[in-house]
Amino acid sequence: MNEREFKRSLNSLEAVFDFIDKFLSRHNISGKSALELQLATEEVFANAVEHNSSSTGVIAIALEKRGEAVMIRIRDHGVEDFDLSRPPEVDIRAPLNERRAGGLGLYLLHSIMDQVKYTHESGISTITLVKYMK
């Protein structure tokens, strides 16, 4: 598993994208699958930065390809328990003025990934995303 730690900042997104791009290139993953893996990682990383702003810990991202599965593990240190594995209900057909703010990113995350797993132990949240290459 290829792992790297990133400073808790949206300014780290460029380095996160570079890390993901090198992994995708090494495994010849491109097109829609590559875009979905990048988008999912960005969503989880940005949520960690924005919603766990009191934490000073780093955010670790690990990437692995096992057969047809790509796994992304994101560990967030020193944070409260918030389970991303159960997306909020979102009515994507409702008019914009009737929708509540928030939740659309998690809805999207669950729409594009095949599995979203979550654990929280000793102040460390671990989100594992799995995408099967078809």
C-alpha positions in Angstrom: 0.0 0.0 0.0 1.4 3.4 -1.0 0.8 5.9 1.8 1.6 9.6 2.3 0.7 12.2 5.0 -0.7 15.6 4.2 -0.9 18.8 6.1 -4.5 19.6 7.2 -5.2 22.3 4.7 -7.0 22.8 1.4 -3.7 24.1 0.1 -2.6 20.4 0.3 -5.0 19.4 -2.4 -2.5 20.0 -5.1 -0.1 17.6 -3.5 -3.0 15.1 -2.9 -3.9 15.3 -6.6 -0.2 14.7 -7.6 0.0 11.7 -5.3 -3.2 10.2 -6.8 -2.2 11.0 -10.4 1.1 9.2 -10.0 -0.7 6.1 -8.6 -3.3 6.2 -11.4 -0.6 6.5 -14.0 1.4 3.7 -12.5 -1.6 1.4 -12.7 -2.9 2.6 -16.1 -6.1 3.9 -14.7 -7.7 6.7 -16.7 -11.0 8.1 -17.9 -14.1 8.0 -15.9 -12.7 5.7 -13.2 -9.7 8.0 -12.6 -11.9 11.0 -12.4 -14.2 9.3 -9.9 -11.3 8.2 -7.7 -9.9 11.7 -7.7 -13.3 13.3 -6.9 -14.0 10.8 -4.1 -10.6 11.5 -2.5 -11.0 15.2 -2.8 -14.5 15.1 -1.2 -13.3 13.1 1.8 -10.1 15.1 2.2 -11.9 18.5 1.9 -14.6 17.4 4.4 -11.9 16.4 6.9 -10.2 19.7 6.6 -13.4 21.8 6.8 -15.3 19.8 9.4 -12.4 18.9 11.7 -10.7 22.2 11.8 -9.9 21.9 15.5 -7.6 19.0 14.8 -3.9 19.6 14.3 -3.2 16.1 13.1 -2.2 15.2 9.6 -4.4 13.4 7.1 -2.9 10.2 5.7 -3.9 8.8 2.4 -3.1 5.2 1.3 -3.7 3.9 -2.2 -3.7 0.2 -3.3 -4.7 -1.8 -6.2 -5.7 -5.4 -5.6 -6.8 -7.2 -8.8 -9.7 -5.2 -10.2 -10.2 -3.2 -6.9 -8.7 0.2 -6.1 -8.7 1.0 -2.4 -8.3 4.4 -0.9 -7.8 4.7 2.8 -8.0 8.1 4.4 -7.0 8.4 8.1 -7.8 11.6 10.0 -6.1 12.0 13.3 -7.5 13.7 16.5 -11.1 14.0 15.3 -14.6 13.4 16.6 -16.6 10.4 15.4 -18.6 11.1 12.2 -19.7 8.1 10.1 -19.4 8.8 6.4 -20.5 5.3 5.5 -24.2 6.2 5.8 -25.1 9.0 3.3 -27.8 11.5 4.2 -31.0 11.3 2.3 -30.9 13.8 -0.6 -33.8 14.4 -3.0 -31.8 15.3 -6.1 -35.1 15.9 -8.0 -36.3 18.6 -5.5 -36.0 22.3 -6.7 -32.8 23.9 -5.4 -34.8 26.3 -3.1 -36.4 23.3 -1.4 -33.1 21.4 -0.7 -31.3 21.6 2.6 -27.7 22.7 2.6 -25.1 19.9 2.8 -25.0 16.2 2.2 -24.7 16.3 -1.6 -21.0 15.6 -1.6 -21.5 12.5 0.5 -24.4 11.4 -1.7 -22.1 11.8 -4.7 -19.3 9.9 -2.9 -21.7 6.9 -2.4 -22.9 7.1 -6.0 -19.5 6.8 -7.6 -17.8 4.4 -5.2 -18.6 0.7 -4.9 -17.9 0.6 -1.1 -17.6 3.2 1.6 -16.4 1.9 5.0 -15.8 3.8 8.2 -14.2 3.1 11.6 -13.3 5.4 14.4 -10.9 4.4 17.2 -8.8 6.4 19.6 -9.6 9.7 17.9 -8.6 8.3 14.4 -11.3 8.2 11.7 -10.6 5.8 8.9 -12.5 6.0 5.7 -11.9 3.2 3.1 -13.2 3.7 -0.4 -13.3 0.9 -2.9 -13.8 1.1 -6.6 -13.9 -1.9 -8.9 -12.4 -1.3 -12.3 -14.8 -2.7 -14.9 
